[in-house]
């Protein structure tokens, strides 16, 4: 859902992602600021930042280089 607030647009949506057996599904709100027809700022507000961080930490684990 998108709500027009003049120079800003509010987006209400679900963030869904999977990685193997790991799943993420949570409501998210985005606040976009528009200037001259271009997005100049984007803020995202997640329902559960701890759940999101745990998912991202697990997703990034394979991409981290081995310690030297």
N, CA, C and O atoms as CSV, one atom per row, in Angstrom:
chain,resi,resn,atom,element,x,y,z
A,1,UNK,N,N,0.836,-1.158,0.000
A,1,UNK,CA,C,0.000,0.000,0.000
A,1,UNK,C,C,0.893,1.237,0.000
A,1,UNK,O,O,1.857,1.307,0.762
A,2,UNK,N,N,0.582,2.197,-0.839
A,2,UNK,CA,C,1.312,3.458,-0.892
A,2,UNK,C,C,0.372,4.591,-0.509
A,2,UNK,O,O,-0.761,4.661,-0.985
A,3,UNK,N,N,0.850,5.473,0.353
A,3,UNK,CA,C,0.072,6.629,0.782
A,3,UNK,C,C,0.821,7.893,0.400
A,3,UNK,O,O,1.966,8.086,0.809
A,4,UNK,N,N,0.184,8.755,-0.379
A,4,UNK,CA,C,0.795,10.002,-0.817
A,4,UNK,C,C,0.687,11.032,0.301
A,4,UNK,O,O,-0.408,11.309,0.790
A,5,UNK,N,N,1.821,11.599,0.705
A,5,UNK,CA,C,1.849,12.626,1.752
A,5,UNK,C,C,2.602,13.847,1.230
A,5,UNK,O,O,3.461,14.391,1.924
A,6,UNK,N,N,2.285,14.274,0.021
A,6,UNK,CA,C,2.947,15.435,-0.561
A,6,UNK,C,C,4.340,15.088,-1.055
A,6,UNK,O,O,4.491,14.290,-1.980
A,7,UNK,N,N,5.362,15.680,-0.445
A,7,UNK,CA,C,6.749,15.409,-0.842
A,7,UNK,C,C,7.220,14.055,-0.344
A,7,UNK,O,O,8.329,13.627,-0.664
A,8,UNK,N,N,6.389,13.377,0.434
A,8,UNK,CA,C,6.760,12.065,0.961
A,8,UNK,C,C,5.704,11.032,0.593
A,8,UNK,O,O,4.526,11.347,0.422
A,9,UNK,N,N,6.157,9.808,0.478
A,9,UNK,CA,C,5.270,8.678,0.220
A,9,UNK,C,C,5.544,7.643,1.301
A,9,UNK,O,O,6.693,7.325,1.606
A,10,UNK,N,N,4.470,7.129,1.870
A,10,UNK,CA,C,4.584,6.080,2.877
A,10,UNK,C,C,4.212,4.760,2.211
A,10,UNK,O,O,3.135,4.636,1.628
A,11,UNK,N,N,5.101,3.779,2.298
A,11,UNK,CA,C,4.846,2.441,1.770
A,11,UNK,C,C,4.700,1.456,2.910
A,11,UNK,O,O,5.558,1.390,3.791
A,12,UNK,N,N,3.624,0.691,2.901
A,12,UNK,CA,C,3.399,-0.349,3.908
A,12,UNK,C,C,3.418,-1.675,3.172
A,12,UNK,O,O,2.611,-1.907,2.272
A,13,UNK,N,N,4.357,-2.559,3.563
A,13,UNK,CA,C,4.547,-3.795,2.812
A,13,UNK,C,C,5.123,-4.878,3.716
A,13,UNK,O,O,5.467,-4.606,4.867
A,14,UNK,N,N,5.229,-6.083,3.214
A,14,UNK,CA,C,5.815,-7.198,3.962
A,14,UNK,C,C,7.185,-7.523,3.394
A,14,UNK,O,O,7.353,-7.676,2.184
A,15,UNK,N,N,8.146,-7.624,4.273
A,15,UNK,CA,C,9.496,-8.044,3.899
A,15,UNK,C,C,9.540,-9.560,4.024
A,15,UNK,O,O,9.380,-10.109,5.114
A,16,UNK,N,N,9.759,-10.232,2.893
A,16,UNK,CA,C,9.809,-11.697,2.891
A,16,UNK,C,C,11.094,-12.148,2.229
A,16,UNK,O,O,11.452,-11.676,1.150
A,17,UNK,N,N,11.783,-13.064,2.882
A,17,UNK,CA,C,13.028,-13.600,2.341
A,17,UNK,C,C,13.221,-15.010,2.871
A,17,UNK,O,O,12.711,-15.363,3.935
A,18,UNK,N,N,13.962,-15.813,2.117
A,18,UNK,CA,C,14.316,-17.161,2.563
A,18,UNK,C,C,15.783,-17.404,2.283
A,18,UNK,O,O,16.360,-16.839,1.354
A,19,UNK,N,N,16.370,-18.246,3.095
A,19,UNK,CA,C,17.741,-18.724,2.889
A,19,UNK,C,C,17.801,-20.126,3.463
A,19,UNK,O,O,17.836,-20.310,4.680
A,20,UNK,N,N,17.812,-21.103,2.587
A,20,UNK,CA,C,17.744,-22.487,3.057
A,20,UNK,C,C,16.445,-22.694,3.818
A,20,UNK,O,O,15.363,-22.453,3.282
A,21,UNK,N,N,16.546,-23.132,5.045
A,21,UNK,CA,C,15.374,-23.332,5.906
A,21,UNK,C,C,14.997,-22.065,6.661
A,21,UNK,O,O,13.938,-22.019,7.287
A,22,UNK,N,N,15.831,-21.047,6.618
A,22,UNK,CA,C,15.597,-19.809,7.354
A,22,UNK,C,C,14.601,-18.932,6.588
A,22,UNK,O,O,14.735,-18.748,5.378
A,23,UNK,N,N,13.617,-18.399,7.287
A,23,UNK,CA,C,12.607,-17.558,6.652
A,23,UNK,C,C,12.435,-16.264,7.433
A,23,UNK,O,O,12.559,-16.231,8.657
A,24,UNK,N,N,12.144,-15.203,6.694
A,24,UNK,CA,C,11.855,-13.908,7.292
A,24,UNK,C,C,10.561,-13.401,6.670
A,24,UNK,O,O,10.427,-13.376,5.446
A,25,UNK,N,N,9.619,-13.002,7.495
A,25,UNK,CA,C,8.338,-12.487,7.017
A,25,UNK,C,C,7.827,-11.516,8.075
A,25,UNK,O,O,7.360,-11.937,9.133
A,26,UNK,N,N,7.915,-10.214,7.790
A,26,UNK,CA,C,7.469,-9.231,8.763
A,26,UNK,C,C,6.978,-7.959,8.083
A,26,UNK,O,O,7.424,-7.612,6.989
A,27,UNK,N,N,6.048,-7.264,8.750
A,27,UNK,CA,C,5.565,-6.005,8.201
A,27,UNK,C,C,6.667,-4.952,8.250
A,27,UNK,O,O,7.479,-4.928,9.174
A,28,UNK,N,N,6.681,-4.082,7.239
A,28,UNK,CA,C,7.686,-3.029,7.135
A,28,UNK,C,C,7.017,-1.763,6.617
A,28,UNK,O,O,6.090,-1.817,5.810
A,29,UNK,N,N,7.500,-0.635,7.093
A,29,UNK,CA,C,7.019,0.661,6.611
A,29,UNK,C,C,8.213,1.398,6.027
A,29,UNK,O,O,9.280,1.439,6.639
A,30,UNK,N,N,8.038,1.978,4.849
A,30,UNK,CA,C,9.084,2.781,4.215
A,30,UNK,C,C,8.568,4.200,4.047
A,30,UNK,O,O,7.405,4.414,3.706
A,31,UNK,N,N,9.446,5.168,4.290
A,31,UNK,CA,C,9.138,6.571,4.092
A,31,UNK,C,C,10.085,7.106,3.025
A,31,UNK,O,O,11.291,7.213,3.248
A,32,UNK,N,N,9.532,7.437,1.873
A,32,UNK,CA,C,10.330,7.950,0.756
A,32,UNK,C,C,10.096,9.452,0.630
A,32,UNK,O,O,8.957,9.915,0.665
A,33,UNK,N,N,11.181,10.207,0.482
A,33,UNK,CA,C,11.092,11.640,0.234
A,33,UNK,C,C,11.419,11.879,-1.232
A,33,UNK,O,O,12.439,11.413,-1.740
A,34,UNK,N,N,10.541,12.611,-1.901
A,34,UNK,CA,C,10.658,12.851,-3.336
A,34,UNK,C,C,10.977,14.331,-3.576
A,34,UNK,O,O,10.358,15.206,-2.971
A,35,UNK,N,N,11.940,14.607,-4.455
A,35,UNK,CA,C,12.243,15.974,-4.884
A,35,UNK,C,C,12.482,15.953,-6.385
A,35,UNK,O,O,13.317,15.189,-6.870
A,36,UNK,N,N,11.773,16.767,-7.110
A,36,UNK,CA,C,11.900,16.837,-8.572
A,36,UNK,C,C,11.703,15.471,-9.229
A,36,UNK,O,O,12.376,15.142,-10.207
A,37,UNK,N,N,10.782,14.681,-8.687
A,37,UNK,CA,C,10.460,13.384,-9.262
A,37,UNK,C,C,11.468,12.289,-8.976
A,37,UNK,O,O,11.407,11.218,-9.580
A,38,UNK,N,N,12.406,12.545,-8.053
A,38,UNK,CA,C,13.463,11.578,-7.738
A,38,UNK,C,C,13.425,11.273,-6.240
A,38,UNK,O,O,13.216,12.174,-5.426
A,39,UNK,N,N,13.625,10.010,-5.877
A,39,UNK,CA,C,13.724,9.644,-4.464
A,39,UNK,C,C,15.054,10.180,-3.932
A,39,UNK,O,O,16.121,9.808,-4.422
A,40,UNK,N,N,14.981,11.057,-2.925
A,40,UNK,CA,C,16.199,11.643,-2.365
A,40,UNK,C,C,16.501,11.122,-0.966
A,40,UNK,O,O,17.592,11.341,-0.441
A,41,UNK,N,N,15.534,10.432,-0.362
A,41,UNK,CA,C,15.760,9.843,0.961
A,41,UNK,C,C,14.812,8.672,1.130
A,41,UNK,O,O,13.673,8.701,0.663
A,42,UNK,N,N,15.294,7.649,1.799
A,42,UNK,CA,C,14.489,6.464,2.064
A,42,UNK,C,C,14.786,5.998,3.480
A,42,UNK,O,O,15.938,5.744,3.833
A,43,UNK,N,N,13.739,5.887,4.286
A,43,UNK,CA,C,13.873,5.342,5.636
A,43,UNK,C,C,12.996,4.102,5.724
A,43,UNK,O,O,11.863,4.096,5.241
A,44,UNK,N,N,13.527,3.047,6.345
A,44,UNK,CA,C,12.760,1.818,6.501
A,44,UNK,C,C,12.601,1.525,7.987
A,44,UNK,O,O,13.550,1.642,8.763
A,45,UNK,N,N,11.391,1.143,8.368
A,45,UNK,CA,C,11.073,0.850,9.753
A,45,UNK,C,C,10.585,-0.601,9.813
A,45,UNK,O,O,9.519,-0.929,9.293
A,46,UNK,N,N,11.372,-1.452,10.446
A,46,UNK,CA,C,11.079,-2.887,10.502
A,46,UNK,C,C,10.351,-3.233,11.801
A,46,UNK,O,O,10.608,-2.647,12.853
A,47,UNK,N,N,9.455,-4.181,11.702
A,47,UNK,CA,C,8.659,-4.605,12.851
A,47,UNK,C,C,9.536,-5.201,13.953
A,47,UNK,O,O,9.328,-4.914,15.132
A,48,UNK,N,N,10.498,-6.014,13.583
A,48,UNK,CA,C,11.339,-6.703,14.563
A,48,UNK,C,C,12.789,-6.656,14.083
A,48,UNK,O,O,13.222,-7.518,13.317
A,49,UNK,N,N,13.532,-5.655,14.531
A,49,UNK,CA,C,14.911,-5.505,14.064
A,49,UNK,C,C,15.819,-6.627,14.547
A,49,UNK,O,O,16.796,-6.958,13.875
A,50,UNK,N,N,15.517,-7.218,15.699
A,50,UNK,CA,C,16.331,-8.351,16.171
A,50,UNK,C,C,16.179,-9.555,15.248
A,50,UNK,O,O,17.160,-10.229,14.935
A,51,UNK,N,N,14.953,-9.824,14.813
A,51,UNK,CA,C,14.715,-10.930,13.873
A,51,UNK,C,C,15.423,-10.649,12.543
A,51,UNK,O,O,16.048,-11.540,11.966
A,52,UNK,N,N,15.322,-9.416,12.065
A,52,UNK,CA,C,15.978,-9.043,10.808
A,52,UNK,C,C,17.491,-9.184,10.922
A,52,UNK,O,O,18.135,-9.728,10.025
A,53,UNK,N,N,18.057,-8.693,12.022
A,53,UNK,CA,C,19.513,-8.790,12.224
A,53,UNK,C,C,19.971,-10.246,12.278
A,53,UNK,O,O,21.002,-10.592,11.701
A,54,UNK,N,N,19.216,-11.095,12.962
A,54,UNK,CA,C,19.570,-12.515,13.034
A,54,UNK,C,C,19.537,-13.147,11.646
A,54,UNK,O,O,20.410,-13.944,11.305
A,55,UNK,N,N,18.540,-12.796,10.853
A,55,UNK,CA,C,18.444,-13.330,9.496
A,55,UNK,C,C,19.629,-12.864,8.655
A,55,UNK,O,O,20.253,-13.671,7.965
A,56,UNK,N,N,19.944,-11.571,8.706
A,56,UNK,CA,C,21.049,-11.031,7.912
A,56,UNK,C,C,22.395,-11.581,8.368
A,56,UNK,O,O,23.254,-11.870,7.535
A,57,UNK,N,N,22.590,-11.728,9.655
A,57,UNK,CA,C,23.845,-12.307,10.155
A,57,UNK,C,C,24.021,-13.731,9.647
A,57,UNK,O,O,25.126,-14.129,9.280
A,58,UNK,N,N,22.946,-14.493,9.625
A,58,UNK,CA,C,23.012,-15.851,9.102
A,58,UNK,C,C,23.262,-15.871,7.610
A,58,UNK,O,O,23.996,-16.726,7.114
A,59,UNK,N,N,22.648,-14.922,6.873
A,59,UNK,CA,C,22.818,-14.846,5.434
A,59,UNK,C,C,24.217,-14.422,5.056
A,59,UNK,O,O,24.746,-14.876,4.041
A,60,UNK,N,N,24.829,-13.561,5.851
A,60,UNK,CA,C,26.156,-13.027,5.535
A,60,UNK,C,C,27.280,-13.938,5.995
A,60,UNK,O,O,28.434,-13.732,5.620
A,61,UNK,N,N,26.961,-14.944,6.803
A,61,UNK,CA,C,28.005,-15.773,7.394
A,61,UNK,C,C,28.893,-16.422,6.340
A,61,UNK,O,O,30.111,-16.484,6.510
A,62,UNK,N,N,28.298,-16.904,5.256
A,62,UNK,CA,C,29.075,-17.566,4.215
A,62,UNK,C,C,29.906,-16.616,3.380
A,62,UNK,O,O,30.831,-17.046,2.690
A,63,UNK,N,N,29.593,-15.330,3.431
A,63,UNK,CA,C,30.295,-14.352,2.606
A,63,UNK,C,C,31.471,-13.710,3.309
A,63,UNK,O,O,32.257,-13.005,2.676
A,64,UNK,N,N,31.606,-13.938,4.591
A,64,UNK,CA,C,32.704,-13.326,5.341
A,64,UNK,C,C,34.009,-14.048,5.059
A,64,UNK,O,O,34.042,-15.278,5.026
A,65,UNK,N,N,35.091,-13.295,4.854
A,65,UNK,CA,C,36.381,-13.946,4.633
A,65,UNK,C,C,36.879,-14.611,5.903
A,65,UNK,O,O,36.559,-14.182,7.012
A,66,UNK,N,N,37.659,-15.655,5.731
A,66,UNK,CA,C,38.239,-16.350,6.883
A,66,UNK,C,C,39.227,-15.431,7.591
A,66,UNK,O,O,39.908,-14.640,6.938
A,67,UNK,N,N,39.315,-15.524,8.927
A,67,UNK,CA,C,40.288,-14.672,9.638
A,67,UNK,C,C,41.708,-14.967,9.192
A,67,UNK,O,O,42.051,-16.112,8.898
A,68,UNK,N,N,42.526,-13.933,9.145
A,68,UNK,CA,C,43.918,-14.074,8.692
A,68,UNK,C,C,44.802,-14.592,9.808
A,68,UNK,O,O,46.004,-14.773,9.610
